[in-house]
Amino acid sequence: MIAIKTHFKGATDTQGAKIIAKGMGRQKSISYPYELTGSECHKLAAMAFIETHFSRNGWDDMSNCSYNVIQSHKTGYTFEVTR
């Protein structure tokens, strides 16, 4: 089980909006996916986090992963990721 906390960061004059996923002292950011809504945007960031940081540690097959929202925050979510 891995806990990943996500939060939304709004656009600035020089950068677009993004979602940042953090956990275990690591982070991954993605451009905000406007085609999705709500927790699905944040789930995509959590998936990118797992893919980036854990693909070499037996987490290659992400189709078996379960992403459960365990807490909602003002600008994001905390996911519990299990395989």
N, CA and C atoms as a LAMMPS dump frame, in Angstrom:
ITEM: TIMESTEP
0
ITEM: NUMBER OF ATOMS
249
ITEM: BOX BOUNDS ff ff ff
-5.0000000000000000e+02 5.0000000000000000e+02
-5.0000000000000000e+02 5.0000000000000000e+02
-5.0000000000000000e+02 5.0000000000000000e+02
ITEM: ATOMS id mol type element x y z
1 1 1 N 0.84 -1.178 0
2 1 2 C 0 0 0
3 1 3 C 0.88 1.234 0
4 2 1 N 0.517 2.187 -0.815
5 2 2 C 1.22 3.466 -0.9
6 2 3 C 0.177 4.57 -0.768
7 3 1 N 0.475 5.577 0.042
8 3 2 C -0.402 6.743 0.163
9 3 3 C 0.169 7.866 -0.682
10 4 1 N -0.674 8.443 -1.526
11 4 2 C -0.266 9.538 -2.412
12 4 3 C -1.223 10.705 -2.199
13 5 1 N -0.658 11.864 -1.921
14 5 2 C -1.465 13.075 -1.725
15 5 3 C -1.312 13.948 -2.955
16 6 1 N -2.437 14.392 -3.499
17 6 2 C -2.415 15.249 -4.684
18 6 3 C -2.965 16.625 -4.338
19 7 1 N -2.516 17.615 -5.09
20 7 2 C -3.123 18.94 -4.96
21 7 3 C -3.034 19.691 -6.278
22 8 1 N -4.019 20.554 -6.484
23 8 2 C -4.141 21.367 -7.689
24 8 3 C -3.329 22.64 -7.524
25 9 1 N -2.588 23.002 -8.562
26 9 2 C -1.868 24.268 -8.575
27 9 3 C -2.336 25.037 -9.803
28 10 1 N -2.901 26.18 -9.575
29 10 2 C -3.472 26.978 -10.654
30 10 3 C -2.442 27.537 -11.624
31 11 1 N -2.923 27.99 -12.742
32 11 2 C -2.066 28.553 -13.782
33 11 3 C -1.479 29.887 -13.344
34 12 1 N -0.292 30.188 -13.878
35 12 2 C 0.354 31.484 -13.664
36 12 3 C 0.513 32.156 -15.027
37 13 1 N 1.202 33.269 -15.059
38 13 2 C 1.448 33.956 -16.333
39 13 3 C 2.351 33.139 -17.249
40 14 1 N 3.161 32.257 -16.672
41 14 2 C 4.146 31.515 -17.474
42 14 3 C 3.912 30.017 -17.528
43 15 1 N 3.072 29.473 -16.649
44 15 2 C 2.833 28.028 -16.624
45 15 3 C 1.347 27.734 -16.538
46 16 1 N 0.951 26.624 -17.157
47 16 2 C -0.441 26.201 -17.079
48 16 3 C -0.752 25.529 -15.749
49 17 1 N -2.026 25.251 -15.523
50 17 2 C -2.462 24.568 -14.313
51 17 3 C -1.903 23.146 -14.293
52 18 1 N -1.661 22.639 -13.081
53 18 2 C -1.159 21.28 -12.954
54 18 3 C -1.625 20.647 -11.658
55 19 1 N -1.446 19.348 -11.596
56 19 2 C -1.727 18.589 -10.384
57 19 3 C -0.417 17.956 -9.953
58 20 1 N -0.1 18.09 -8.682
59 20 2 C 1.135 17.548 -8.124
60 20 3 C 0.78 16.395 -7.202
61 21 1 N 1.439 15.265 -7.422
62 21 2 C 1.256 14.078 -6.573
63 21 3 C 2.528 13.88 -5.763
64 22 1 N 2.365 13.672 -4.444
65 22 2 C 3.51 13.497 -3.554
66 22 3 C 3.314 12.266 -2.682
67 23 1 N 4.436 11.634 -2.365
68 23 2 C 4.416 10.5 -1.455
69 23 3 C 5.812 9.931 -1.282
70 24 1 N 6.109 9.477 -0.092
71 24 2 C 7.382 8.822 0.199
72 24 3 C 8.582 9.688 -0.184
73 25 1 N 8.482 10.989 -0.003
74 25 2 C 9.572 11.9 -0.291
75 25 3 C 9.803 12.168 -1.767
76 26 1 N 8.862 11.793 -2.608
77 26 2 C 8.977 11.983 -4.051
78 26 3 C 7.771 12.749 -4.552
79 27 1 N 7.882 13.277 -5.766
80 27 2 C 6.733 13.957 -6.358
81 27 3 C 6.749 13.845 -7.867
82 28 1 N 5.562 14.031 -8.444
83 28 2 C 5.374 14.01 -9.896
84 28 3 C 4.259 14.992 -10.203
85 29 1 N 4.467 15.836 -11.213
86 29 2 C 3.406 16.757 -11.605
87 29 3 C 2.986 16.465 -13.037
88 30 1 N 1.717 16.721 -13.302
89 30 2 C 1.177 16.564 -14.659
90 30 3 C 0.4 17.825 -15.006
91 31 1 N 0.305 18.112 -16.287
92 31 2 C -0.551 19.215 -16.73
93 31 3 C -1.995 18.858 -16.405
94 32 1 N -2.774 19.86 -16.03
95 32 2 C -4.158 19.611 -15.661
96 32 3 C -4.927 19.039 -16.847
97 33 1 N -5.536 17.863 -16.67
98 33 2 C -6.294 17.23 -17.768
99 33 3 C -7.731 17.77 -17.823
100 34 1 N -7.948 18.787 -18.621
101 34 2 C -9.256 19.447 -18.68
102 34 3 C -10.368 18.539 -19.189
103 35 1 N -10.008 17.437 -19.842
104 35 2 C -11.029 16.522 -20.349
105 35 3 C -11.642 15.664 -19.239
106 36 1 N -11.03 15.653 -18.055
107 36 2 C -11.543 14.896 -16.909
108 36 3 C -12.1 15.855 -15.871
109 37 1 N -12.794 15.306 -14.867
110 37 2 C -13.349 16.143 -13.815
111 37 3 C -13.076 15.529 -12.448
112 38 1 N -13.105 16.373 -11.433
113 38 2 C -13.018 15.945 -10.048
114 38 3 C -11.85 15.042 -9.719
115 39 1 N -12.15 13.969 -8.998
116 39 2 C -11.094 13.086 -8.51
117 39 3 C -10.397 12.329 -9.632
118 40 1 N -11.029 12.23 -10.808
119 40 2 C -10.395 11.532 -11.933
120 40 3 C -9.117 12.248 -12.377
121 41 1 N -9.105 13.571 -12.317
122 41 2 C -7.895 14.333 -12.65
123 41 3 C -6.769 13.973 -11.687
124 42 1 N -7.113 13.899 -10.422
125 42 2 C -6.123 13.616 -9.391
126 42 3 C -5.682 12.153 -9.441
127 43 1 N -6.59 11.269 -9.797
128 43 2 C -6.239 9.86 -9.96
129 43 3 C -5.204 9.691 -11.07
130 44 1 N -5.36 10.449 -12.145
131 44 2 C -4.397 10.397 -13.246
132 44 3 C -3.006 10.817 -12.764
133 45 1 N -2.936 11.821 -11.903
134 45 2 C -1.653 12.248 -11.337
135 45 3 C -1.066 11.158 -10.448
136 46 1 N -1.914 10.491 -9.661
137 46 2 C -1.436 9.384 -8.81
138 46 3 C -0.92 8.232 -9.67
139 47 1 N -1.587 7.962 -10.773
140 47 2 C -1.136 6.91 -11.686
141 47 3 C 0.214 7.267 -12.304
142 48 1 N 0.39 8.528 -12.684
143 48 2 C 1.669 8.971 -13.248
144 48 3 C 2.778 8.873 -12.21
145 49 1 N 2.446 9.168 -10.952
146 49 2 C 3.409 9.051 -9.859
147 49 3 C 3.897 7.612 -9.723
148 50 1 N 2.954 6.664 -9.702
149 50 2 C 3.304 5.246 -9.588
150 50 3 C 4.132 4.81 -10.787
151 51 1 N 3.716 5.196 -11.966
152 51 2 C 4.422 4.806 -13.187
153 51 3 C 5.864 5.336 -13.187
154 52 1 N 6.04 6.56 -12.735
155 52 2 C 7.372 7.173 -12.732
156 52 3 C 8.284 6.578 -11.666
157 53 1 N 7.77 6.411 -10.466
158 53 2 C 8.634 6.058 -9.342
159 53 3 C 8.674 4.579 -8.98
160 54 1 N 7.701 3.789 -9.433
161 54 2 C 7.651 2.403 -8.981
162 54 3 C 7.595 1.379 -10.101
163 55 1 N 7.754 1.796 -11.35
164 55 2 C 7.641 0.853 -12.465
165 55 3 C 8.731 -0.217 -12.433
166 56 1 N 9.846 0.044 -11.789
167 56 2 C 10.928 -0.941 -11.704
168 56 3 C 10.849 -1.802 -10.452
169 57 1 N 9.877 -1.544 -9.601
170 57 2 C 9.77 -2.27 -8.339
171 57 3 C 8.556 -3.181 -8.293
172 58 1 N 8.238 -3.82 -9.4
173 58 2 C 7.133 -4.763 -9.421
174 58 3 C 5.771 -4.137 -9.649
175 59 1 N 5.716 -2.849 -9.972
176 59 2 C 4.439 -2.175 -10.195
177 59 3 C 4.202 -1.956 -11.68
178 60 1 N 4.82 -2.776 -12.535
179 60 2 C 4.707 -2.6 -13.98
180 60 3 C 3.272 -2.716 -14.479
181 61 1 N 2.541 -3.7 -13.984
182 61 2 C 1.178 -3.928 -14.45
183 61 3 C 0.217 -3.095 -13.615
184 62 1 N -0.04 -1.869 -14.068
185 62 2 C -0.887 -0.965 -13.306
186 62 3 C -2.37 -1.293 -13.438
187 63 1 N -2.724 -2.24 -14.321
188 63 2 C -4.129 -2.614 -14.464
189 63 3 C -4.646 -3.314 -13.21
190 64 1 N -3.743 -3.853 -12.408
191 64 2 C -4.138 -4.53 -11.173
192 64 3 C -4.161 -3.594 -9.973
193 65 1 N -3.765 -2.348 -10.146
194 65 2 C -3.72 -1.396 -9.035
195 65 3 C -5.118 -0.851 -8.735
196 66 1 N -5.338 -0.61 -7.469
197 66 2 C -6.587 -0.022 -7.02
198 66 3 C -6.278 1.34 -6.406
199 67 1 N -6.963 2.38 -6.864
200 67 2 C -6.76 3.743 -6.381
201 67 3 C -8.01 4.166 -5.619
202 68 1 N -7.932 4.17 -4.302
203 68 2 C -9.079 4.516 -3.472
204 68 3 C -8.851 5.856 -2.788
205 69 1 N -9.821 6.758 -2.891
206 69 2 C -9.739 8.037 -2.196
207 69 3 C -10.001 7.77 -0.72
208 70 1 N -9.037 8.126 0.118
209 70 2 C -9.237 7.922 1.554
210 70 3 C -9.477 9.238 2.286
211 71 1 N -9.161 10.36 1.602
212 71 2 C -9.414 11.662 2.207
213 71 3 C -9.514 12.715 1.119
214 72 1 N -10.394 13.663 1.325
215 72 2 C -10.553 14.783 0.402
216 72 3 C -10.013 16.038 1.089
217 73 1 N -9.263 16.847 0.357
218 73 2 C -8.692 18.082 0.88
219 73 3 C -9.279 19.263 0.121
220 74 1 N -8.942 20.447 0.537
221 74 2 C -9.447 21.655 -0.123
222 74 3 C -9.036 21.702 -1.589
223 75 1 N -7.8 21.313 -1.908
224 75 2 C -7.325 21.385 -3.295
225 75 3 C -6.875 20.039 -3.838
226 76 1 N -7.267 18.942 -3.197
227 76 2 C -6.832 17.636 -3.702
228 76 3 C -7.388 16.47 -2.914
229 77 1 N -6.69 15.336 -3.05
230 77 2 C -7.132 14.093 -2.459
231 77 3 C -5.928 13.311 -1.934
232 78 1 N -6.207 12.377 -1.037
233 78 2 C -5.208 11.39 -0.648
234 78 3 C -5.721 10.039 -1.132
235 79 1 N -4.882 9.359 -1.898
236 79 2 C -5.218 8.046 -2.46
237 79 3 C -4.445 6.958 -1.731
238 80 1 N -5.103 5.826 -1.553
239 80 2 C -4.449 4.614 -1.087
240 80 3 C -4.33 3.717 -2.321
241 81 1 N -3.092 3.411 -2.682
242 81 2 C -2.843 2.623 -3.888
243 81 3 C -2.374 1.232 -3.458
244 82 1 N -3.101 0.223 -3.931
245 82 2 C -2.753 -1.167 -3.63
246 82 3 C -2.736 -1.97 -4.93
247 83 1 N -2.016 -3.094 -4.897
248 83 2 C -2.026 -3.963 -6.062
249 83 3 C -2.686 -5.261 -5.694
